[in-house]
Amino acid sequence: MQNQLKKKRFDKPEDWSGDRFLKRIDWRGLSKVLIPLNVENKHWILCEVNLEEVVVKVYDSLKTSRSAWYAFDLCSRLPYLLQEIQHDLPRPLHLRPWEAVAVHGVPQQGIGSGVCGVMVMAFAEHLMHDLPLTPGCEYDNCRTIRNNFAVRLWGFRKKA
C-alpha cells in the first residue's frame, strides 16, 4: 500500500506542477541546483541542474553507459517544475525536456563497496564550493570523508 501511495503522487511528470516547496525557494540568484537521486533503490547519483546551460549533469561514482539515462525522469519533469517558478527567475528558461549528460572524470568507487551515498555527498560539497572532485572525492578517501561528515553532524546535535 505504501508503494502505491508514493507512485500515485508523481505518476506523470505533470503531477509535479503544484509543488508548494518549490515556491518557497528564492530562485533568483541560483545558477545550479544539486539533486541526489536514488536509482532503483540500489545506487545514488548526483544530478546538477544547470539553469544557465540548460542541462542536467550526472555525477555517477559507478559510471555505466546508462548513467545519463538514470536522470531521464528528472529531465522530463523539469519543465513542469520550472513552470511553477518561472516568474521568480531573472530570465525565461526552456520549458522543454532537458538533456542529461554524464560527467567524465568523476572518481569511481569499487564495485560492491556501497559507498555511493558518501561519494554523492562529497561530490555535492565539492561542487558547492567550486572545488575539483579529485583528489578529495577519491574512493580511497571514503572512510575519511564519512568520518568527517559524522563529526560535523555530531556538532549539530541538540545538546541537552
Buried (B, 14 or more C-beta within 10 A) or exposed (E): EEEEEEEEEEEEBEEBBEBEEBEEEEBEEBEEBBEBBEBEEEBBBBBBBBBEBEBBBBBBBBBEEEBBBBBBEBBBBBBBBBBBBEEEEEEEBEEEBBEBBBBEEBBBBEEEBEBBBBBBBBBBBBBEEEEEBEEBBBBEBBEEBBEBBEEEEEEEEEEE
